[in-house]
Amino acid sequence: MADTKREEFMARMAEARKELKAVYGAAEHLAISLYEDAPCYPKEDLVELFWIGREIEAAKTREERIPLVEKFSAKRDSIRKIPNAPERIYLWPEGKIPCLTTDYTDNSEYRYNHDPDFRPFFYEMLVPEDVTPKGLIVFCAGGDHGTALLHEAYQSCMDFVALGYQTILLANRTNMCPWKGVDAGADASRAIRMARANAERYRIRPDQIAFAGFSNGGLTGDMVIQYFSGDKKMTDYYPDYEPDEYDGYYGAPDAFLCVYGPRWVGAPFDWEGVVYPPTFFAIGRKDSAIDNFNYVYPQLLERKIPVEIHTFAGVPHGQAGVELIDGCIKYPNFQLWVPLADAFLMDLFA
């Protein structure tokens, strides 16, 4: 049932964007790397590009869209990197990315943001040297990434850096878009292992690493816990995988911040050998994903997993970090998830 619902959801998304992609696909696809590399560019330029894209999506006809696409392309091509822009940190050695999704070989219709040859990576966004870090958080945006990286990952990283956390902005293979959950989880696990291996450089304890997932990124968080917590390892799923120095480190988070991202109602979860960490939930009361939360929470409660829950009246889906793209905060109550998550982690990591 859960697989059928996911397939129906993805089919509806694909159909809704088919006509739009015919006009906008190539121009939009060339902008994906700008959103992925958000720490490298002036945020004002990225936000302007985002809103031109929204104008294109809202246009009713092809004739309306064409001049907007030209405007979008001109803005995209004008954006330049900031001085001393950071570098991508790739998760896997080139040519050695473990993968169970073997049927994704073509993206010529721009169905997905990431092409088949996508190499997962992350950016470090760190506190100043004179600040004692509270811990480290790996941030994973929702959907197929793209513009979601701006507010759900980039803005959230900035919010938590301001609160004293080392942060990692993760661009992994996205769950269902089109990769399997284990592949998305493998990338997240790799980022966690790399962070744990560098705990001394990050000036944190190795047991102070949280994973924050938004929407589909929350599903990725659930996947990394299911497949890579406890004694589970990469070779359990990728028999030809060659372990390296990072595989000696624990590959699941010490805490999970699940922001409007619990797994689908009815989705199976293999609990054998799983060590589920203390979990923080934040979700709006008008978010359709709240049904998913109501499905997952009793399972955690039954297993005596520490859980903190915050629901926010009147709030729909996808509101984390929106002050970056909206210029205002439409649902100020939801922004409380940031200090509440800080308090949760402070208590846990103390």
C-alpha positions, 0 to 999 in steps of 0.5 A: 500500500505504501509503495502504491501511494508513493508511486501515485504521488510521484506520477501526479508530480511528474504529470503536473510538471510535464508541460512546464518542463517542455519550456523551462526544463533546460533553463531550470536544470542549468540553475540546479548547481547554483542552489546546490552550491548556495554557500558559494553565491550571494544569497540575494541573487539566488533568492531573485532567481528563485522568484523568477522561477516561481513566476514561470511556474505560475504562468498560465500559457507557453507565451507567458512563460517564454519571456520569463524563461529568458529573464531567468536564464539571463539572471542565472548566467549573471550570478558569480561566486563570492570571493573565497567561496568554499569547496564541495566535499565529495562523499565517495571516491570517484567511481566508487559510489555504492548504488542499488538504483541501476535503472536510472540512466537518462534524465534528458526530459529533466524529470529529476534535479540530479542527473545519473552521474551525480556525485553526492557532496556536502559543504561545511558551515562552521562557527567561528574559531572563538566559539565553543561548538555545541555539537554538529548537525547534518542538514538534508533538504526535502523533495528533489532538493533544488530550491529546497536547499535554499531554505530548508538546508542553507537557511537552517544551517545559518540559523544553527551556526548562529546558535553555536552548532557546526553544520553540514549542508548535505546534497545526497542522492534523493530518496524516491527521486529517483534513488532507493532509500538505501542509497539515500541513506548510504550517502547520509551515513557516509556524511555522518561517518566523515563528521565523526572521523573529524570530530576533533577538527570540528571541536565536538565529541564523536557522540554529538552528531545530529541529522536534520531531515525536512520532508523527503529529507526526513525519510532519508533520516529514517532510512539512515537509521533503519539501514546503518544504525547498530551493527549494520554496515555498507557491505550488508547492502553492497556486497562489492563495496570496499570499506575504507577508513571512514567505515570504522566509524558509527554511521547513524546519528546520535539525534534525529530532527525530523521536520515534517518528514515522517515515513508514509502511512503504512510504509514498512520498517525493519526494526531488527538490529535498529538503534533508533536515536532520540528524536525531535518532531516539528510539524504544522497542524495543517500539514498533510504529513501529520498523518504520517507522524501519527503513524510513526510516533506510536512505533517509537513510543512502543520501543521507549525511544525518547521523543519530543513533539511540537505541532504548530497551529495553522501551519502547512508543509514546507515552512522551515527557513522560509524567511530567506526566500519570502523576505517575511515570516508568514507563520512565526509560530513555526519558527519556534522549532529552531530554539526548541530543537536547540534546547532538545539537543543541548539537553541530549548532548550535555 
